[in-house]
Amino acid sequence: MTGYCQVSTTTDSPDAAAELARTAVEARVAACGQVVGPITSVYRWEGRVDNAEEWLVLFKTTAERADALIEHIQALHSYHVPEIISTPITAGNPAYLDWISEETRPR
């Protein structure tokens, strides 16, 4: 099965994560957004190693709508350089994948 992807990002609060998920679903660029957290991220930024408590948002969308979802996330994200990663979904429940198609179809 092709044509579907999971897009992920992290943010600094549960409210910000929920807002990204809600607005993406409302805009029909994602069928759903799942908020996971808190998680601990360890990263190098501006020359030093740091860590932070973050919340992970996992969005489900079609490959066709992935660019619009990425633009949506970038427009609303508070980070200067947000993590935004798109991973193809190579297989899944056909009924669930059909639901993703239906919920991300522009109206």
C-alpha distances in whole Angstrom, upper triangle without the diagonal:
4,7,8,11,14,17,20,24,27,30,34,34,32,34,32,29,29,30,27,25,27,27,23,23,26,25,21,20,18,17,19,21,22,25,26,29,32,31,33,32,34,34,36,37,40,42,42,39,39,37,36,35,32,29,25,23,19,18,14,14,11,12,14,16,16,19,21,20,22,25,25,25,28,30,31,31,34,33,35,32,29,26,23,20,16,13,10,8,6,5,7,10,9,12,12,9,11,14,13,13,16,18,17,18,22,24
4,6,8,12,15,18,22,25,28,32,33,31,32,30,27,28,28,25,23,25,25,21,21,24,23,19,17,16,16,18,20,21,24,25,29,31,30,32,31,33,32,34,35,38,39,39,38,37,36,35,34,30,28,24,22,18,16,13,12,9,8,11,13,13,16,18,18,19,22,23,23,25,27,28,28,32,31,32,29,26,24,20,17,14,11,8,7,6,7,10,12,11,14,13,10,12,14,12,12,15,17,15,16,20,23
4,7,11,13,17,20,24,26,30,31,29,30,28,25,25,26,23,21,23,22,18,18,21,19,16,14,13,14,16,18,20,23,24,28,30,29,31,30,32,31,33,34,37,38,39,37,36,35,34,33,29,27,23,20,17,14,11,9,6,5,7,10,10,13,15,14,16,18,19,20,22,24,25,25,29,29,30,27,24,22,18,16,12,11,8,8,8,10,11,13,12,14,13,9,11,13,10,9,13,14,12,13,16,19
4,7,10,13,17,20,23,27,27,26,27,25,22,22,23,19,17,20,20,16,15,19,17,14,12,11,11,13,14,16,19,21,24,26,26,28,27,29,29,31,32,34,36,36,34,34,32,30,29,26,23,19,17,13,11,8,6,4,5,8,9,9,12,14,13,14,17,17,18,20,22,23,23,26,26,27,25,22,19,16,14,10,9,6,5,8,9,10,12,11,13,11,7,10,11,8,8,12,12,11,13,16,19
4,6,10,13,17,20,24,24,23,24,22,19,20,20,17,15,18,18,14,15,18,17,14,12,10,11,12,12,14,17,18,21,23,22,24,23,25,25,27,28,31,32,33,31,30,28,27,26,22,20,16,14,10,8,6,6,6,6,9,9,7,11,13,11,12,15,16,15,17,20,20,20,23,23,24,21,18,16,12,10,6,5,4,5,8,10,11,13,14,15,12,10,13,13,10,11,14,14,12,15,17,21
4,7,10,13,17,20,21,20,21,19,16,17,18,15,13,16,16,13,14,17,16,14,12,9,10,10,10,11,13,14,17,19,19,21,20,22,22,25,25,29,30,30,28,27,25,23,22,19,16,12,10,6,5,5,6,8,9,12,11,9,12,13,10,11,15,15,13,16,19,18,18,21,20,22,19,16,13,10,8,6,5,6,7,10,12,12,14,15,16,13,11,15,14,11,13,16,14,13,16,18,22
4,7,11,14,17,18,18,19,16,13,15,16,12,11,14,15,11,13,16,15,14,11,9,11,11,9,11,12,13,16,18,17,19,18,20,20,22,22,25,27,27,25,24,22,21,20,16,14,10,8,6,5,7,8,10,10,13,11,8,10,11,8,8,12,12,10,12,15,15,14,17,17,18,16,12,10,7,5,4,6,9,10,14,15,16,18,19,20,16,15,17,17,13,15,17,16,14,17,18,22
4,7,10,14,15,15,16,14,11,13,14,11,11,14,15,12,14,17,17,16,13,11,13,12,9,9,10,11,13,15,14,15,14,17,17,19,20,23,25,24,22,21,19,17,16,13,10,7,6,5,6,9,11,14,14,16,14,11,13,14,10,9,13,13,10,12,15,14,12,15,14,16,14,10,8,6,5,7,8,11,13,16,18,18,20,22,22,18,17,20,19,16,18,20,18,17,20,21,24
4,7,11,12,12,14,11,9,12,13,9,10,14,14,12,15,18,17,17,14,13,16,13,10,11,10,11,12,13,12,14,12,15,14,17,17,20,22,22,20,18,16,14,13,10,8,6,5,7,9,12,14,17,17,19,16,13,14,14,11,10,12,12,8,10,13,12,9,12,10,13,11,7,5,5,7,9,12,15,16,20,22,21,24,25,25,22,21,24,22,19,21,23,20,19,22,23,26
4,7,9,10,12,9,7,11,12,10,11,15,15,14,17,19,19,20,17,16,18,15,12,11,9,9,10,10,9,10,9,12,13,15,15,18,20,19,17,15,13,11,10,6,5,4,6,9,11,15,17,20,20,22,20,17,17,18,14,13,15,14,10,12,14,12,9,10,9,12,11,7,6,8,10,13,15,18,20,23,24,24,26,28,28,24,24,27,25,22,24,26,23,22,25,26,28
4,6,8,9,7,6,10,10,9,11,14,15,15,17,19,19,21,19,17,19,17,13,13,10,11,10,10,10,11,10,13,14,16,15,18,21,20,18,15,13,10,9,5,5,7,8,12,13,17,19,22,23,24,21,19,19,19,16,14,16,14,11,12,13,11,8,8,8,11,11,8,9,10,13,16,18,22,23,26,28,27,29,31,30,27,26,29,27,24,26,27,24,23,26,27,29
4,7,9,7,8,11,12,12,14,16,17,18,20,22,22,24,22,21,23,20,16,15,12,12,10,9,10,11,10,13,14,16,15,18,20,19,17,14,11,8,7,5,6,9,11,15,17,21,23,26,27,28,25,23,23,22,19,18,19,17,14,15,16,13,10,8,9,12,13,11,12,14,17,20,22,25,26,30,31,30,32,34,33,30,30,32,30,27,30,31,27,26,30,30,32
4,5,5,6,9,10,11,12,14,16,17,19,20,21,23,22,20,22,18,15,14,10,11,9,8,11,12,13,16,17,20,19,22,24,22,21,17,14,11,8,6,6,10,11,15,17,20,23,26,27,29,26,23,24,23,20,19,20,18,15,16,17,14,11,10,12,15,16,14,15,16,19,21,23,26,27,31,31,30,31,33,32,29,29,31,29,26,29,30,26,26,29,29,31
4,6,5,6,9,10,11,12,14,15,17,18,20,21,20,18,19,16,13,11,8,9,8,8,11,13,15,18,20,23,22,25,27,26,23,20,17,13,10,8,6,9,10,13,15,19,21,25,27,28,25,23,24,23,19,19,21,18,15,17,18,15,13,13,14,18,19,16,16,17,19,21,23,26,26,29,30,28,29,31,30,26,27,29,26,24,27,27,24,24,27,28,29
4,5,5,6,9,10,10,12,14,15,16,18,20,19,18,19,16,13,13,10,12,11,12,15,17,18,21,22,25,24,26,29,27,26,22,20,16,13,11,9,12,11,15,16,19,22,25,27,28,24,23,24,22,19,19,20,17,14,17,16,13,12,12,14,18,19,16,17,18,21,22,24,27,27,31,31,30,30,32,30,27,28,29,26,24,27,27,23,23,26,26,27
4,5,5,6,9,10,11,12,14,15,16,18,17,16,18,15,12,13,10,12,12,12,14,16,16,20,20,22,21,23,26,25,24,21,18,15,13,10,9,10,10,13,14,18,20,23,24,25,22,20,21,19,16,16,16,14,11,13,13,9,8,8,11,15,15,13,14,15,18,20,22,25,25,29,30,29,30,31,30,26,27,28,26,23,26,26,22,22,25,24,26
4,5,5,6,9,10,11,13,14,16,17,16,14,15,12,9,9,6,9,10,11,12,15,15,19,19,22,21,24,27,25,24,21,18,15,12,9,6,7,6,10,11,15,17,20,22,23,20,18,19,18,14,14,16,13,10,13,14,11,9,11,12,16,16,12,13,13,15,17,19,22,22,26,26,25,26,28,27,23,23,25,23,20,23,23,20,19,23,23,25
4,5,5,6,9,10,11,12,14,15,15,13,14,11,8,8,7,10,11,13,15,18,19,22,23,26,25,28,30,29,27,24,22,18,15,12,9,10,8,11,11,15,17,20,22,23,20,19,20,18,15,16,17,14,12,15,15,12,12,13,15,19,19,16,16,16,18,19,21,23,23,27,27,25,25,27,25,22,23,24,21,19,22,22,18,18,22,22,23
4,5,5,6,8,10,10,12,14,14,13,14,12,10,11,10,13,15,16,18,20,20,24,24,26,25,28,31,30,28,25,23,20,17,14,12,12,10,13,13,16,17,20,22,23,19,18,19,17,14,15,15,12,10,13,12,9,10,12,14,18,18,15,16,16,18,19,22,24,24,28,28,27,27,28,27,23,24,25,22,20,22,22,18,18,21,20,21
4,6,5,6,9,10,11,12,11,10,13,11,8,10,10,13,14,16,17,19,19,22,22,24,23,26,29,28,27,24,22,19,17,14,11,11,8,10,10,13,14,17,19,19,16,15,15,13,10,11,12,9,7,10,10,7,8,10,13,16,16,12,13,12,15,16,18,20,21,25,26,24,25,26,25,22,21,23,20,17,20,20,16,15,19,18,20
4,6,5,6,9,10,11,10,8,10,7,5,7,8,11,14,16,17,20,20,23,24,26,26,28,31,30,29,26,24,21,18,15,11,10,7,8,7,10,12,16,18,18,15,14,16,14,10,12,14,10,9,13,13,11,11,14,16,19,18,15,15,13,15,15,17,19,19,23,23,21,22,23,22,18,18,20,17,14,17,17,14,13,17,17,19
4,6,5,6,9,10,11,9,10,8,7,10,10,14,16,18,20,23,23,27,27,30,29,31,34,33,32,29,27,23,21,18,14,14,11,12,10,13,14,17,20,20,16,16,18,15,12,14,15,11,11,15,14,12,13,16,18,21,21,18,18,17,19,18,21,22,22,25,25,23,23,24,22,19,20,20,17,15,18,17,13,13,16,16,17
4,5,5,6,8,9,9,11,10,9,13,13,17,19,20,22,25,24,28,27,30,28,31,34,33,32,30,27,24,22,19,16,16,12,13,11,13,14,17,19,18,14,15,15,12,10,12,12,9,9,12,11,9,12,14,17,20,20,17,18,16,18,18,21,22,22,26,26,25,25,25,24,21,21,21,18,16,18,17,13,13,15,14,15
4,5,5,6,5,6,8,8,8,11,13,16,19,21,22,24,24,27,26,29,28,30,33,33,31,29,27,24,23,19,16,15,11,11,8,10,10,13,15,15,11,11,12,10,7,10,10,7,8,11,11,10,12,15,17,19,19,16,16,14,15,15,17,18,19,22,23,22,22,22,21,18,17,18,16,13,14,15,11,10,13,12,14
4,5,5,6,5,6,6,7,11,13,17,19,22,23,26,26,29,29,32,31,33,36,36,34,32,30,27,25,21,18,16,12,12,9,10,10,13,15,15,12,13,14,12,10,13,14,11,11,15,15,14,15,19,21,23,22,19,19,17,18,17,18,19,19,22,22,20,20,20,19,16,15,16,13,11,12,12,8,8,11,11,13
4,5,8,8,9,10,11,14,16,20,22,24,26,28,28,32,32,34,33,35,38,38,36,34,32,29,27,23,20,19,15,15,13,13,13,15,18,17,14,15,16,13,11,15,15,11,13,16,15,14,16,19,22,24,24,21,21,19,21,20,22,22,22,25,26,24,23,23,21,19,18,18,15,13,15,13,10,10,12,11,11
4,6,8,10,11,12,16,17,21,24,25,27,29,29,32,31,33,32,34,37,37,36,34,32,29,28,24,21,20,16,16,13,13,12,14,16,14,11,12,13,10,9,12,12,9,11,14,13,13,15,19,21,23,22,20,20,18,19,18,21,21,21,25,25,24,24,23,22,19,18,18,16,13,14,13,10,8,10,8,10
4,5,7,9,11,15,17,21,24,26,27,30,29,32,32,34,33,35,38,38,37,35,33,30,29,25,22,20,16,15,11,11,9,11,13,12,9,11,12,9,9,12,13,10,13,16,15,15,17,21,23,25,24,21,21,18,19,17,19,19,18,22,22,20,20,20,18,16,15,14,12,10,10,9,6,5,7,6,8
4,7,9,10,14,16,19,22,24,25,27,26,29,29,31,30,32,35,35,34,32,30,28,27,23,20,18,14,13,9,9,7,8,10,9,6,7,9,6,5,9,10,8,10,13,13,14,15,19,20,22,21,18,18,14,15,13,15,16,16,19,20,19,20,19,19,16,14,15,13,10,10,11,8,5,8,8,11
4,5,7,11,13,16,20,22,22,25,24,28,27,30,29,32,35,34,33,31,29,26,25,21,18,15,11,10,6,6,5,8,11,11,8,8,11,9,7,10,12,10,11,14,15,15,16,19,20,22,21,18,17,14,14,12,14,14,14,17,18,17,17,17,16,13,12,13,11,8,9,10,7,6,9,11,13
4,7,10,14,17,20,23,23,26,26,29,30,32,32,35,37,37,35,33,31,28,26,22,19,16,13,11,7,6,6,9,12,13,10,11,14,13,10,14,16,14,14,18,19,18,19,22,23,26,24,21,20,17,17,15,15,15,14,17,17,15,15,15,13,10,10,10,8,5,8,8,5,6,9,11,13
4,7,10,13,16,19,20,23,23,27,27,30,30,33,36,35,33,31,28,25,23,19,16,13,10,8,6,6,8,11,14,16,13,13,16,14,11,14,16,14,14,17,18,17,17,21,22,24,23,19,18,16,16,14,15,16,14,18,17,15,15,16,15,11,12,13,10,8,11,12,9,9,13,15,17
4,7,10,13,15,16,20,20,23,24,27,27,30,32,31,29,27,24,21,19,16,12,10,6,5,4,7,9,13,16,17,14,13,16,15,11,13,15,13,12,15,17,15,15,17,19,21,20,16,15,13,14,13,14,16,15,19,19,17,18,19,18,14,15,16,14,11,15,15,12,12,16,17,19
4,6,10,13,14,17,18,21,23,26,26,30,32,30,28,25,22,20,17,14,10,8,5,5,6,9,12,16,18,20,17,16,19,18,14,16,18,16,14,18,19,17,16,18,19,22,21,17,16,15,15,15,15,17,16,19,19,17,18,20,19,15,16,18,16,14,17,18,15,16,19,21,23
4,7,9,11,14,15,19,20,24,24,27,29,28,25,23,19,16,14,10,7,6,5,7,9,12,15,19,21,23,20,18,20,20,16,17,19,17,14,17,19,16,15,16,17,21,20,16,15,14,15,16,17,19,19,22,22,20,21,23,22,19,20,22,19,17,21,22,18,19,22,24,26
4,6,8,11,13,17,19,22,23,26,28,26,23,21,17,15,12,9,6,5,6,8,11,14,18,21,23,25,22,20,23,22,19,19,21,19,17,19,21,19,17,18,18,21,20,16,15,15,16,17,17,20,19,22,22,21,22,25,24,20,21,24,22,20,23,24,22,22,26,27,29
3,5,9,11,15,17,21,21,25,26,24,21,18,15,12,8,7,5,6,9,11,15,18,21,24,26,28,26,23,25,25,21,21,23,21,18,20,22,20,17,18,17,21,20,17,15,17,17,19,20,23,22,25,26,24,25,28,28,24,25,28,25,23,27,28,25,25,29,30,32
4,7,10,13,16,19,20,23,25,22,19,16,13,10,6,6,5,8,11,13,17,20,23,27,28,30,28,25,27,27,23,22,24,23,19,21,23,20,17,17,17,20,20,17,16,18,19,21,22,25,25,28,28,27,28,31,30,27,28,31,28,26,29,31,27,27,31,32,34
4,6,10,13,16,18,21,22,20,17,14,10,8,6,5,6,7,11,13,17,20,23,26,27,30,27,24,26,26,23,22,24,23,19,21,23,21,18,18,17,20,18,16,14,16,17,19,20,23,23,26,27,26,28,31,31,27,28,31,29,26,30,31,28,28,32,33,35
4,7,10,13,15,19,19,16,13,10,7,6,5,6,9,10,14,16,20,23,26,29,29,32,29,26,27,28,25,23,25,25,21,22,24,22,19,18,16,19,18,16,14,17,18,21,21,25,25,28,29,29,31,34,34,30,31,34,32,29,33,34,31,31,34,36,38
4,6,10,12,15,16,14,11,8,5,5,6,7,9,10,14,16,19,22,25,27,27,30,28,24,25,26,23,21,23,23,19,20,22,21,17,16,14,16,15,13,11,14,15,19,19,23,24,27,29,29,31,33,34,30,30,33,32,29,32,34,31,30,34,35,37
4,7,10,13,13,11,7,6,4,7,9,10,13,14,17,19,22,25,28,30,29,32,30,27,27,28,26,23,25,25,22,21,24,23,19,18,16,17,15,14,13,16,17,20,21,25,26,29,31,31,34,36,37,33,33,36,35,32,35,37,34,33,37,37,40
4,6,10,10,8,6,6,6,9,11,12,15,15,18,20,22,25,27,30,29,31,29,26,26,27,25,22,24,24,21,20,23,22,18,17,14,15,13,13,11,15,16,20,21,25,26,29,31,32,35,37,38,34,33,37,36,32,35,37,35,33,36,37,40
4,7,6,5,4,6,8,11,15,15,18,18,21,23,25,28,30,32,30,33,31,27,27,28,26,23,25,26,22,21,24,23,19,18,15,14,12,14,13,17,18,21,23,27,29,31,34,35,38,40,41,37,36,39,38,35,37,39,37,35,38,39,42
4,5,6,6,7,10,11,15,15,18,19,21,23,25,28,30,32,30,32,30,27,26,27,25,22,23,24,21,19,21,21,17,16,12,11,10,12,13,16,18,22,24,28,30,33,35,36,39,41,42,38,37,40,39,35,37,39,37,35,38,38,41
4,6,8,10,13,14,18,18,21,22,24,26,28,31,32,34,33,34,33,29,28,29,28,24,25,26,23,20,23,23,19,17,14,12,12,14,15,19,21,25,27,31,33,36,38,39,42,44,45,41,40,43,42,38,40,42,39,37,40,40,43
4,7,10,13,16,19,20,23,24,26,28,31,33,35,36,35,37,35,31,30,32,30,27,28,29,26,24,26,26,23,21,17,16,15,17,18,21,23,26,28,32,34,37,39,41,44,45,46,43,42,45,44,40,42,44,42,40,43,43,46
4,6,10,13,17,18,22,22,25,27,30,33,35,37,35,37,36,32,31,33,31,27,29,29,26,24,27,26,23,21,17,17,16,18,18,21,23,27,28,32,34,37,39,40,43,45,46,42,41,44,43,40,42,44,42,40,43,43,46
4,7,11,14,16,19,20,23,25,28,31,33,35,34,36,34,31,31,32,30,27,28,29,25,24,27,26,22,20,17,17,16,17,16,20,21,25,26,30,32,34,37,37,40,42,43,40,39,42,41,38,40,43,40,38,41,42,45
4,7,11,13,16,18,21,23,26,29,31,34,33,36,33,30,30,31,28,25,27,27,23,23,25,24,20,18,15,16,15,16,15,19,21,24,26,30,31,34,36,36,39,41,42,38,38,41,39,36,39,41,38,37,40,40,43
4,7,9,13,15,18,21,24,27,29,32,32,34,32,29,29,30,27,24,26,26,22,22,24,23,19,17,15,16,15,15,15,18,20,23,24,28,29,32,34,34,36,39,39,35,35,38,37,34,37,39,36,34,38,38,41
4,6,10,12,16,19,22,25,28,31,31,33,30,27,27,28,25,23,24,24,20,20,22,20,16,15,13,15,15,14,14,17,19,22,24,27,29,32,33,33,35,37,37,34,34,37,35,32,35,36,33,32,36,36,39
4,7,10,14,17,20,23,26,29,30,32,29,26,27,27,24,22,24,23,19,20,22,19,16,15,14,17,16,15,14,17,19,22,23,27,27,31,32,31,33,35,35,31,32,35,32,30,33,34,31,30,34,35,37
4,7,10,13,16,20,22,26,26,28,26,23,24,24,20,19,21,19,16,17,19,16,13,12,12,15,14,12,11,14,16,19,20,24,24,28,29,28,30,32,32,28,28,31,29,26,29,31,27,27,30,31,33
4,7,10,13,17,19,23,24,26,23,20,22,22,18,17,19,18,14,16,18,15,13,13,13,16,16,12,12,13,15,17,18,21,22,25,26,25,26,29,28,24,25,28,25,23,26,27,24,23,27,28,30
4,7,10,13,16,19,20,23,20,17,19,19,16,15,18,16,13,15,17,15,13,14,13,17,15,12,10,11,11,13,15,18,18,21,22,21,23,25,25,21,22,24,22,20,23,24,22,21,25,26,28
4,6,10,13,16,18,20,17,14,16,16,12,12,15,13,10,13,16,13,12,14,14,17,16,12,10,10,11,12,13,16,16,20,21,19,21,23,22,19,19,21,19,16,19,21,18,17,21,22,24
4,7,10,13,15,17,15,13,15,15,12,12,15,14,12,15,17,16,14,17,17,20,18,14,12,10,10,10,10,13,12,16,17,16,17,19,19,15,15,18,16,13,16,18,16,15,19,20,23
4,6,10,12,14,11,10,12,12,9,10,13,12,10,14,16,15,14,18,18,20,18,15,13,10,10,9,10,12,12,15,16,15,16,17,17,14,13,15,13,10,13,15,12,11,15,17,19
4,7,10,12,10,9,13,13,10,12,15,14,13,16,18,18,18,21,21,24,21,18,16,13,12,10,10,10,9,13,13,12,13,14,14,10,9,12,10,7,10,12,10,9,13,15,18
4,7,8,6,6,10,10,8,11,13,13,13,16,18,18,18,22,22,24,22,19,17,14,13,10,10,10,10,13,14,13,14,14,14,11,9,11,10,6,7,10,9,7,10,12,15
4,5,5,6,10,10,10,12,14,14,15,18,19,20,21,25,25,26,24,21,19,15,14,11,11,9,9,12,13,13,14,13,14,12,9,10,10,7,6,10,10,7,9,12,15
4,5,5,8,10,10,11,14,15,16,17,19,21,21,25,24,25,23,20,18,15,13,9,10,8,9,11,13,14,17,16,17,15,12,13,14,11,10,13,13,10,12,14,17
4,6,7,8,10,11,13,14,16,17,19,20,21,25,25,26,24,21,20,16,15,12,13,12,13,15,17,17,19,17,18,17,13,14,15,11,10,12,13,9,10,11,15
4,6,5,6,9,10,11,12,14,15,17,18,22,22,23,21,19,18,14,14,11,13,12,14,16,18,18,19,18,19,16,14,14,14,10,9,12,11,7,8,9,13
4,5,5,6,9,10,11,12,14,16,16,20,20,20,18,16,15,11,10,8,10,10,12,15,17,18,20,19,20,17,14,16,16,12,12,14,13,10,12,13,17
4,5,5,6,9,10,11,12,14,15,19,19,19,17,15,14,11,11,9,12,13,15,18,21,21,23,23,23,21,18,19,19,15,15,17,16,12,14,14,17
4,5,5,6,9,10,11,13,14,18,18,19,18,16,16,12,13,12,15,16,17,20,22,22,24,23,23,21,18,19,18,15,14,16,14,11,12,11,15
4,5,5,6,9,10,11,12,16,16,18,16,13,13,10,11,10,13,14,16,19,21,21,22,22,22,19,17,18,17,13,14,15,13,10,12,12,16
4,5,5,6,9,10,10,14,14,14,13,10,10,7,9,9,12,14,16,20,22,22,24,24,25,21,19,21,20,16,17,19,17,14,16,16,19
4,5,5,6,9,10,13,14,14,13,11,12,10,12,12,16,18,20,23,25,25,27,27,27,24,22,23,22,19,19,20,18,15,17,16,19
4,6,5,6,9,12,13,15,14,12,13,11,13,14,17,19,20,24,25,25,27,26,26,23,21,22,21,17,18,19,16,13,16,14,17
4,5,5,6,10,10,12,11,9,10,8,11,12,15,18,20,23,25,25,26,27,26,23,22,23,22,18,19,21,18,15,18,17,20
4,6,5,8,9,9,9,7,9,8,12,13,17,20,22,25,27,27,29,30,30,26,25,26,25,21,22,24,21,18,21,20,22
4,6,9,10,11,11,10,13,12,15,17,20,23,25,28,30,30,31,31,31,28,26,28,26,22,23,24,21,19,21,19,21
4,7,9,11,12,10,13,12,16,17,21,23,25,28,30,29,31,31,31,27,26,28,25,22,23,24,21,19,21,20,22
4,6,8,9,7,10,10,14,16,19,22,24,28,29,29,31,32,31,28,27,28,26,23,25,26,23,21,23,22,25
4,7,9,8,11,13,16,19,22,25,27,31,33,32,34,35,35,31,30,32,30,27,28,29,26,24,27,26,28
4,5,5,9,11,15,18,21,24,26,30,32,32,34,35,35,31,30,33,31,27,29,31,28,25,28,28,30
4,6,10,12,15,19,22,25,28,31,33,34,36,37,37,34,32,35,33,30,31,33,30,27,30,29,32
4,7,9,12,15,19,22,25,28,30,31,33,35,35,32,30,32,31,28,29,31,28,26,28,28,31
4,6,10,13,16,19,22,25,27,28,30,31,32,28,27,29,28,24,26,28,25,23,26,26,29
4,6,10,13,16,19,22,24,25,27,29,29,26,25,27,26,23,24,27,24,22,25,26,29
4,7,10,13,16,19,21,22,25,26,26,23,21,24,23,19,21,23,21,19,22,22,25
4,7,10,13,16,18,19,22,23,25,21,19,22,22,18,20,23,21,18,21,22,26
4,7,9,13,15,16,19,20,21,18,16,19,19,15,17,20,18,16,19,20,24
4,6,9,12,14,17,18,20,17,15,18,18,15,16,20,19,17,20,22,25
4,6,9,11,14,15,17,15,12,15,17,13,14,18,18,16,18,21,24
4,6,7,11,12,14,12,9,13,14,12,13,16,17,15,18,21,24
4,7,11,11,15,13,11,14,16,14,15,18,19,18,20,23,26
4,7,8,12,11,9,12,14,13,14,17,18,18,20,24,26
4,6,9,7,7,10,12,11,13,16,16,17,19,23,25
4,5,5,6,9,10,11,13,14,15,17,19,22,24
4,5,5,6,9,10,11,12,14,16,17,20,22
4,5,5,6,9,10,10,12,14,16,19,21
4,5,5,6,9,10,11,12,14,18,20
4,5,5,6,9,10,11,13,16,18
4,5,5,6,9,10,11,15,16
4,5,5,6,9,10,14,15
4,5,5,6,9,12,14
4,6,5,6,10,12
4,6,5,9,10
4,6,8,10
4,6,9
4,6
4
